[in-house]
Amino acid sequence: MAQIDFGGTTEEVITSQEFTLEKARDVLKNETIAILGYGVQGPGQALNMRDNGFRVIVGQREGGRSWERAREDGFVPGETLFPIDEAARKGTLIQFLLSDAGQVEMWPVVKAGLNQGDALYFSHGFGIVYTDQTSIIPPDNIDVILVAPKGSGRSVRMNFLDGSGINSSFAVHQDFTGRARDRALSAGIAIGSGYLFPTTFEKEVFSDLTGERGVLIGCLAGVMEAQYATLRKNGHSPSEAFNETVEELTQSLIRLVAENGMDWMMANCSTTAQRGALDWAPKFRDAVLPVFDDLYESVISGAETQRTLEKNSQPDYREKLQEELDAIKNSEMWKTGAAVRALRPENRQ
Ligand SMILES: NC(=O)c1ccc[n+]([C@@H]2O[C@H](COP(=O)([O-])OP(=O)(O)OC[C@H]3O[C@@H](n4cnc5c(N)ncnc54)[C@H](OP(=O)(O)O)[C@@H]3O)[C@@H](O)[C@H]2O)c1
């Protein structure tokens, strides 16, 4: 465990240097890891763990796209691929990676498969924190742990394959065996985390719901739309508006932020850009601060999870979602995006 100074606050992190893969293998040597759900996180975590030499089985409902995908990825029905109830019974470390709404629906089935001393693992605090909405209340005789990768399941896999990693938070909600922390850290290392930082189920879900509704996705999509619309309404062409709003960000500037921070990115812009950005950043900050306050309140009150469960539990959820995504895809802005991406040298025929 390392103590790291994060801008003046010392926090503990666990890297794969201190908690090695060998140690993780030792801690989990007698465990059967059951990955329940083969959607986005399921494949990333399952394949990384399998490649790292852990005993992994998948639990997935039969007949759908995900079942087929698990087969294509080498999980064999009856050997390493099972219906959810069977996998939950066979596993000792059960990674509950159904969609959050799916977890609520399948909880009675999964609960019935839990044995004393098992570890129930989540990648989100949702199910455990909002129990009034989810009714996910684990029995006392198991460990309840969390490893939440800070990225899409796709990146969990892609980063593993390219030799990097993804940061994850970890937490222990219930320690029945006395091994809960070691099990959580081992699983975190096994799925390919670069480093792990401690959290609680509550802190994880509050920050995660805020982040994805905010800067990571919702706010990003909203401000991009607003800037594009402003440029278009003032007579700029679609390609100019898109390049100034999205393409320059994703292809150039955000990479500099990733490399060395905001000051570094600004240092590598023109002095004209720097001046304007430094002047306007506080205005944007002050304008959106009240929206972030509303958002955080909506998260902690449970309104966000309630809406998520209501919407995502409907049988036509996927079709309805697709309609909303298609509306984005078919908007002028994102059609322009498709044309701009096709023009990137690496994408040209
Ligand atoms: N997406 C991410 O990158 C990400 C990042 C960090 C944490 N997490 C957390 O990881 C967990 C898994 O998320 P995810 O995004 O990977 O989920 P997802 O892609 O939405 O997972 C869908 C999986 O759940 C199954 N499923 C959904 N509803 C079901 C039901 N009613 N009965 C049985 N199976 C059902 C699906 O099977 P079918 O294909 O048959 O429908 C599929 O295997 C969640 O707790 C999430 O918050 C996700």
PDBQT file of the ligand as one rigid body, heavy atoms in Angstrom, charges set to zero:
ROOT
HETATM    1  N1  LIG A 401     -20.746  -0.422 -18.579  1.00  0.00    +0.000 N 
HETATM    2  C1  LIG A 401     -19.621  -0.187 -17.948  1.00  0.00    +0.000 C 
HETATM    3  O1  LIG A 401     -18.607  -0.020 -18.579  1.00  0.00    +0.000 OA
HETATM    4  C2  LIG A 401     -19.546  -0.132 -16.443  1.00  0.00    +0.000 A 
HETATM    5  C3  LIG A 401     -18.494   0.561 -15.838  1.00  0.00    +0.000 A 
HETATM    6  C4  LIG A 401     -18.331   0.474 -14.450  1.00  0.00    +0.000 A 
HETATM    7  C5  LIG A 401     -19.257  -0.263 -13.716  1.00  0.00    +0.000 A 
HETATM    8  N2  LIG A 401     -20.309  -0.886 -14.330  1.00  0.00    +0.000 N 
HETATM    9  C6  LIG A 401     -21.237  -1.679 -13.527  1.00  0.00    +0.000 C 
HETATM   10  O2  LIG A 401     -21.070  -3.039 -13.899  1.00  0.00    +0.000 OA
HETATM   11  C7  LIG A 401     -22.322  -3.731 -13.804  1.00  0.00    +0.000 C 
HETATM   12  C8  LIG A 401     -22.648  -4.339 -15.150  1.00  0.00    +0.000 C 
HETATM   13  O3  LIG A 401     -22.873  -3.269 -16.043  1.00  0.00    +0.000 OA
HETATM   14  P1  LIG A 401     -22.824  -3.459 -17.614  1.00  0.00    +0.000 P 
HETATM   15  O4  LIG A 401     -22.839  -2.085 -18.210  1.00  0.00    +0.000 OA
HETATM   16  O5  LIG A 401     -21.773  -4.426 -18.003  1.00  0.00    +0.000 OA
HETATM   17  O6  LIG A 401     -24.265  -4.076 -17.829  1.00  0.00    +0.000 OA
HETATM   18  P2  LIG A 401     -24.961  -4.389 -19.198  1.00  0.00    +0.000 P 
HETATM   19  O7  LIG A 401     -24.009  -4.367 -20.327  1.00  0.00    +0.000 OA
HETATM   20  O8  LIG A 401     -26.181  -3.568 -19.287  1.00  0.00    +0.000 OA
HETATM   21  O9  LIG A 401     -25.278  -5.900 -18.831  1.00  0.00    +0.000 OA
HETATM   22  C9  LIG A 401     -26.223  -6.516 -19.413  1.00  0.00    +0.000 C 
HETATM   23  C10 LIG A 401     -26.094  -7.955 -18.931  1.00  0.00    +0.000 C 
HETATM   24  O10 LIG A 401     -27.119  -8.176 -17.995  1.00  0.00    +0.000 OA
HETATM   25  C11 LIG A 401     -27.977  -9.178 -18.512  1.00  0.00    +0.000 C 
HETATM   26  N3  LIG A 401     -29.337  -8.854 -18.090  1.00  0.00    +0.000 N 
HETATM   27  C12 LIG A 401     -29.936  -7.623 -18.114  1.00  0.00    +0.000 A 
HETATM   28  N4  LIG A 401     -31.177  -7.712 -17.607  1.00  0.00    +0.000 NA
HETATM   29  C13 LIG A 401     -31.351  -9.000 -17.249  1.00  0.00    +0.000 A 
HETATM   30  C14 LIG A 401     -32.405  -9.710 -16.644  1.00  0.00    +0.000 A 
HETATM   31  N5  LIG A 401     -33.547  -9.113 -16.332  1.00  0.00    +0.000 N 
HETATM   32  N6  LIG A 401     -32.248 -11.026 -16.416  1.00  0.00    +0.000 NA
HETATM   33  C15 LIG A 401     -31.081 -11.636 -16.733  1.00  0.00    +0.000 A 
HETATM   34  N7  LIG A 401     -30.052 -11.032 -17.307  1.00  0.00    +0.000 NA
HETATM   35  C16 LIG A 401     -30.172  -9.722 -17.553  1.00  0.00    +0.000 A 
HETATM   36  C17 LIG A 401     -27.785  -9.094 -20.039  1.00  0.00    +0.000 C 
HETATM   37  O11 LIG A 401     -28.162 -10.276 -20.682  1.00  0.00    +0.000 OA
HETATM   38  P3  LIG A 401     -28.848 -10.212 -22.159  1.00  0.00    +0.000 P 
HETATM   39  O12 LIG A 401     -27.773  -9.805 -23.109  1.00  0.00    +0.000 OA
HETATM   40  O13 LIG A 401     -29.357 -11.565 -22.350  1.00  0.00    +0.000 OA
HETATM   41  O14 LIG A 401     -29.913  -9.136 -22.073  1.00  0.00    +0.000 OA
HETATM   42  C18 LIG A 401     -26.279  -8.853 -20.099  1.00  0.00    +0.000 C 
HETATM   43  O15 LIG A 401     -25.558 -10.020 -19.846  1.00  0.00    +0.000 OA
HETATM   44  C19 LIG A 401     -23.326  -2.687 -13.347  1.00  0.00    +0.000 C 
HETATM   45  O16 LIG A 401     -23.406  -2.741 -11.940  1.00  0.00    +0.000 OA
HETATM   46  C20 LIG A 401     -22.707  -1.379 -13.787  1.00  0.00    +0.000 C 
HETATM   47  O17 LIG A 401     -23.151  -0.279 -13.060  1.00  0.00    +0.000 OA
HETATM   48  C21 LIG A 401     -20.459  -0.835 -15.681  1.00  0.00    +0.000 A 
ENDROOT
TORSDOF 0
